[in-house]
């Protein structure tokens, strides 16, 4: 089995988004609208934080997987390619995180 990438996940989300909401959780999330998909992303972020503070490594891993999946669904629903996020991360790596954060508009 080869390495699974975020690009693989983005492809799977895009494929499942076109399925029937009765057959695909991804399609159902998107059919329910962006507020529902965003709420699920927030719930998974919270669960990841809780696991990071008080859970086992396996729990953090599981919650992080849920978080990444729901992030990919939200990105897809907003029409934002994963590559745009990766490009933004790459742009930020040329400077320190503190300098980059200080340069953001407030």
C-alpha positions in Angstrom: 0.0 0.0 0.0 1.4 3.4 -1.0 1.4 6.6 0.9 -2.0 8.2 1.3 -1.8 12.0 0.8 -4.1 14.9 1.4 -4.4 15.2 -2.4 -5.8 11.6 -2.4 -8.3 12.7 0.3 -9.3 15.7 -1.8 -9.9 13.5 -4.8 -12.0 11.1 -2.8 -14.1 14.0 -1.4 -14.6 15.4 -4.9 -15.7 12.0 -6.2 -18.1 11.4 -3.3 -19.5 14.9 -3.5 -21.1 13.9 -6.8 -22.8 10.8 -5.3 -26.4 10.7 -4.0 -26.7 12.2 -0.5 -28.6 9.0 0.4 -25.4 7.0 -0.4 -22.6 9.3 0.6 -21.9 11.1 3.9 -19.8 13.6 1.9 -22.6 14.4 -0.5 -25.1 14.6 2.4 -22.9 17.1 4.3 -22.6 19.3 1.2 -26.3 19.0 0.3 -27.1 20.2 3.9 -25.3 23.4 3.1 -22.1 25.1 4.1 -23.3 26.0 7.6 -23.8 22.3 8.4 -20.4 21.3 6.9 -18.7 24.2 8.7 -20.3 23.2 12.0 -19.1 19.7 11.6 -15.6 21.0 11.0 -15.8 23.0 14.2 -17.0 20.0 16.1 -14.1 17.9 14.9 -11.6 20.7 15.7 -13.0 20.8 19.2 -12.8 17.0 19.6 -9.2 17.1 18.3 -8.3 19.7 20.9 -9.9 17.7 23.7 -8.0 14.6 22.5 -4.7 16.5 22.3 -5.1 17.7 25.9 -6.6 14.6 27.6 -6.6 11.7 25.1 -4.3 9.0 23.9 -2.1 9.2 20.9 -4.6 6.9 19.1 -7.5 9.3 20.0 -5.6 12.3 18.7 -4.8 10.4 15.5 -8.4 9.5 15.0 -9.7 13.0 15.7 -7.1 14.5 13.4 -8.2 12.2 10.6 -11.8 13.4 11.2 -10.7 17.0 11.2 -8.7 16.7 8.0 -11.7 15.0 6.2 -14.1 17.7 7.3 -11.7 20.4 6.3 -11.5 18.8 2.8 -15.3 18.8 2.6 -15.5 22.5 3.5 -12.7 23.4 1.0 -14.5 21.4 -1.7 -17.8 23.0 -0.8 -16.3 26.5 -1.1 -14.6 25.6 -4.4 -11.1 26.1 -2.9 -8.5 23.6 -4.3 -6.2 22.0 -1.8 -3.3 23.3 -3.9 -4.4 26.9 -3.0 -3.9 26.0 0.7 -0.6 24.3 0.0 0.5 27.3 -2.0 -0.4 29.6 0.9 1.6 27.5 3.3 4.6 27.5 0.9 4.4 31.3 0.7 4.5 31.5 4.5 7.5 29.2 4.9 9.8 31.9 3.5 9.6 33.9 6.7 9.3 33.2 10.4 5.8 32.4 11.7 6.0 35.5 14.1 6.9 37.8 11.2 4.2 36.3 9.0 1.5 36.6 11.7 2.5 40.3 12.4 2.1 41.1 8.7 -1.5 40.0 8.5 -4.2 42.7 8.3 -6.1 43.1 11.5 
